[in-house]
Amino acid sequence: MQGIDWSDYQAFLAIARAGQLARAAAAMRVDATTVGRRLRRLEARLGTTLFEQTREGQVLTEAGERLLAAVEAMDRAVSGVSEERGGGGLSGTLRISVSEGFGTGFLASRLPEFAAAHPGLTLDLVASSGFLSPSKREADIAVVLSRPQAGPVIARKLSDYALRLYASPAYLAQAGTPERAEDLAQGHRLVGYIPDLLYAPELRYLDEILPGLAAAVRSSSINAQQRLLAQGAGIGVLPCFLGDSDPALRTVLPERRITRSFWIVTHKDTHNLARIRAGTKWMIETVARHRGLMLPP
């Protein structure tokens, strides 16, 4: 490895973790041409092919698998040195992947507290429909909806959280307030996810309220669903930490409560890095302090 620019190895590592050259380029914040050039330079120097091109993206060859173990060890060493810089304060980048609703409705308003405590740390909050994978090193910490069943990760339950039905007062005044679940199937418009775009089976809610219920106004975004409900589009299921904090919404059939869980996940090889330990500890403590928002009575 002597004489090779570390950026070549960073490009190799990013492609191995992302599985696609374009995603690796996005993670490195450079263009795909640059990442491809660095990979070709590394392969030429080593005299071997590190990836096979498939329909889905780049897959490691046997030589690539061997190199990956060595480069990941180098990356951990570099991360450790980076964290020790600056008199013991945390530095580097901490990337946190969470669901869209949890990220925007709960975490974003509380993350400045953590940022102020660690001014040398760059924080990436990835709050989207879908999750980045710690097992593929796409994120340092992920909060997911079910415990991972495989992969080199460490997972623990972060919290249970409750969901209920919500609607706007204007909608209820126009369509009436349902008194039982069966009323939802007659004369009410339901808001929910697009079934074939669900990124996790835990997001299937309506059948738990009443088998056979289907949404007529649908979105892949929980934030869009919240806005639709607030504007009178119908009745829909929201996490209580979103619905209860929205003054434009009212609870419908409050006895119909759904419970789901958040799991916090890190990679086995990096979970002991100081910045990841600090981020994990802060998130666990923050959620514990606001347990009433996650699981209201």
C-alpha positions in Angstrom: 0.0 0.0 0.0 3.1 2.2 0.2 3.2 5.1 -2.2 -0.6 5.1 -2.9 -2.7 8.2 -2.1 -5.1 7.4 0.8 -7.9 8.9 -1.2 -7.7 5.9 -3.5 -8.4 3.6 -0.6 -11.2 5.9 0.6 -12.8 5.6 -2.8 -12.5 1.8 -2.7 -14.0 1.7 0.8 -16.9 3.9 -0.2 -17.7 1.8 -3.2 -17.5 -1.4 -1.1 -19.9 0.0 1.5 -22.3 1.6 -0.9 -22.4 -1.1 -3.6 -22.7 1.5 -6.3 -20.2 3.9 -7.7 -22.8 6.8 -7.9 -23.8 6.3 -4.2 -20.2 6.1 -3.2 -19.5 9.4 -4.9 -22.5 11.0 -3.2 -21.2 9.8 0.2 -17.8 11.2 -0.5 -19.3 14.5 -1.9 -17.3 14.2 -5.2 -18.4 13.3 -8.7 -18.6 9.7 -9.9 -15.9 10.3 -12.5 -13.4 11.1 -9.7 -14.3 8.0 -7.7 -14.0 5.8 -10.8 -10.6 7.3 -11.6 -9.3 6.6 -8.1 -10.5 3.0 -8.3 -8.9 2.4 -11.7 -5.6 3.9 -10.4 -5.7 1.6 -7.3 -6.5 -1.5 -9.4 -3.6 -0.6 -11.8 -1.2 -0.2 -9.0 -2.2 -3.5 -7.3 -2.5 -5.3 -10.7 -5.9 -6.8 -9.9 -9.6 -6.3 -10.4 -11.3 -5.3 -7.1 -15.0 -5.2 -8.3 -17.2 -6.9 -10.7 -19.8 -4.9 -12.5 -23.4 -6.3 -12.1 -26.8 -5.0 -13.0 -27.2 -3.8 -9.4 -23.8 -2.2 -9.1 -20.3 -3.1 -8.0 -19.6 -6.4 -6.2 -16.3 -7.2 -4.6 -14.0 -9.8 -6.1 -12.0 -12.2 -3.9 -9.1 -9.8 -4.2 -11.4 -7.0 -3.2 -12.7 -8.9 -0.2 -9.1 -9.4 1.0 -8.3 -5.8 0.5 -11.5 -4.6 2.3 -10.5 -6.2 5.6 -7.1 -4.4 5.5 -8.5 -1.0 4.4 -11.3 -1.2 7.1 -8.6 -1.7 9.7 -6.7 1.3 8.3 -9.9 3.4 8.4 -10.6 2.5 12.1 -7.1 3.5 13.0 -7.4 6.8 11.1 -10.8 7.4 12.8 -9.2 6.8 16.2 -6.4 9.2 15.6 -8.9 11.8 14.4 -10.9 11.6 17.5 -7.9 12.1 19.7 -7.0 15.4 18.0 -7.9 18.6 19.6 -7.2 17.9 23.3 -9.7 15.1 23.8 -12.8 16.8 22.1 -14.7 14.8 19.6 -14.0 15.4 15.9 -14.8 13.8 12.6 -18.2 13.1 11.2 -21.1 11.3 12.9 -23.8 10.2 10.5 -27.2 9.2 12.0 -29.9 7.5 9.9 -33.4 7.7 11.2 -37.0 7.4 9.8 -38.4 10.6 8.4 -41.0 11.2 11.1 -38.6 10.5 14.0 -35.9 12.6 12.5 -38.0 15.7 11.7 -40.6 15.4 14.4 -38.5 14.4 17.4 -34.7 14.4 16.8 -34.1 17.6 14.8 -35.4 19.9 17.5 -33.1 18.2 20.1 -29.9 17.6 18.1 -28.6 21.2 18.6 -28.0 20.3 22.3 -25.6 17.5 21.2 -24.0 19.7 18.6 -23.3 22.5 21.1 -21.7 20.0 23.5 -19.4 18.8 20.7 -18.4 21.7 18.5 -15.6 19.8 16.7 -18.0 17.2 15.4 -19.7 17.3 12.1 -23.3 15.9 12.3 -25.2 14.3 9.4 -28.8 13.7 10.2 -30.3 11.5 7.4 -34.0 11.6 7.9 -35.8 9.9 5.0 -38.1 7.2 3.8 -35.8 4.3 4.3 -32.6 3.7 6.3 -28.9 3.7 5.6 -27.1 0.6 6.8 -24.5 0.5 9.6 -23.6 -3.0 8.4 -22.5 -1.5 5.0 -21.0 1.5 6.8 -23.4 3.9 5.2 -24.2 5.3 8.6 -22.5 5.3 12.1 -25.8 5.0 14.0 -29.2 4.0 12.6 -32.6 4.0 14.3 -34.7 1.3 12.6 -38.1 -0.3 13.0 -37.1 -3.9 13.7 -34.1 -5.6 15.2 -31.6 -6.7 12.4 -31.5 -10.5 12.1 -28.1 -10.7 10.5 -24.9 -8.7 9.8 -22.0 -7.4 11.8 -24.1 -5.0 14.0 -25.0 -4.4 17.6 -28.6 -3.6 18.2 -30.6 -2.6 21.3 -34.2 -1.4 21.7 -34.3 2.4 21.9 -38.0 2.7 22.8 -41.5 1.6 22.1 -43.7 4.3 20.6 -47.4 4.6 20.1 -49.5 5.6 17.1 -53.2 6.7 16.9 -55.7 7.9 14.4 -55.8 11.7 13.7 -57.9 14.1 11.7 -58.5 17.8 11.5 -61.5 19.4 13.3 -62.7 20.7 9.9 -62.8 17.2 8.4 -64.6 15.8 11.5 -67.2 18.6 11.3 -67.8 17.8 7.7 -67.7 13.9 7.7 -68.6 13.2 11.3 -66.6 11.7 14.1 -66.4 7.9 14.0 -67.5 6.2 17.2 -66.2 2.7 16.4 -63.6 1.3 14.0 -66.3 -0.1 11.7 -67.4 3.5 11.0 -64.1 4.2 9.2 -65.2 1.9 6.4 -68.4 3.8 5.7 -68.3 7.4 4.5 -64.7 8.3 5.6 -61.7 9.0 3.6 -58.5 7.4 4.9 -54.9 8.7 4.5 -51.9 6.4 4.5 -48.9 4.9 2.9 -48.7 3.7 -0.7 -48.6 -0.1 -0.2 -46.1 -1.0 -2.9 -43.7 1.8 -1.7 -43.5 0.7 1.9 -39.9 0.5 3.0 -40.7 -1.6 6.2 -43.6 -4.0 7.0 -44.0 -2.3 10.3 -45.6 0.6 8.5 -48.7 -1.4 7.7 -51.2 0.2 10.1 -54.7 0.2 8.8 -55.3 -3.5 9.0 -54.6 -3.4 12.7 -57.3 -0.8 13.1 -59.8 -2.9 11.1 -59.0 -5.6 8.6 -59.6 -4.5 5.0 -59.2 -0.8 5.5 -57.5 1.0 2.6 -56.2 4.5 2.2 -57.7 6.6 -0.6 -55.2 9.5 -0.2 -51.7 8.0 -0.1 -48.1 9.2 0.2 -44.7 7.6 0.8 -43.9 10.4 3.2 -45.2 10.5 6.8 -44.6 14.3 6.9 -46.8 14.7 3.8 -49.4 12.5 5.4 -49.4 14.7 8.5 -49.9 17.8 6.3 -52.7 16.1 4.4 -54.5 15.3 7.6 -54.0 18.8 9.0 -55.6 20.2 5.8 -58.7 18.0 6.1 -57.8 15.2 3.6 -59.2 12.5 5.9 -58.3 10.3 8.9 -54.9 8.6 9.2 -52.4 7.0 11.5 -49.5 9.0 12.9 -46.9 8.4 15.6 -48.2 10.2 18.8 -45.0 12.3 18.9 -46.2 13.8 15.7 -49.9 13.9 16.0 -50.2 15.0 19.6 -47.8 18.0 19.0 -49.8 19.3 16.0 -52.5 21.8 17.1 -54.3 21.3 13.7 -55.1 17.7 14.6 -57.5 15.8 16.9 -57.3 12.2 18.1 -59.9 9.9 16.6 -60.9 6.6 18.4 -58.2 7.2 21.0 -58.7 3.7 22.4 -57.3 2.3 19.1 -53.6 2.4 19.8 -50.9 0.8 17.8 -47.4 0.1 19.3 -44.1 -0.1 17.4 -40.5 -0.1 18.4 -37.3 1.8 17.5 -34.0 -0.1 17.6 -30.6 1.7 17.7 -28.0 -0.1 15.6 -24.2 0.4 15.2 -21.5 -1.6 13.5 -19.5 -4.0 15.7 -16.2 -2.7 14.4 -16.9 1.0 15.1 -19.4 1.1 18.0 -16.5 1.8 20.5 -15.3 4.9 18.7 -15.8 7.8 21.0 -18.0 9.8 18.7 -20.3 6.8 18.1 -20.4 6.0 21.9 -21.3 9.6 22.6 -24.0 9.8 20.0 -25.6 6.6 21.1 -25.5 7.5 24.8 -27.0 10.9 24.0 -29.9 9.5 21.9 -30.8 6.8 24.5 -30.8 9.4 27.3 -32.8 11.9 25.2 -35.5 9.4 24.3 -35.7 8.2 27.9 -36.2 11.8 29.1 -39.2 12.2 26.7 -40.8 8.8 27.2 -44.2 10.5 27.6 -44.1 11.8 24.0 -43.2 8.3 22.7 -45.8 6.4 24.8 -48.5 8.9 26.0 -51.2 7.5 28.3 
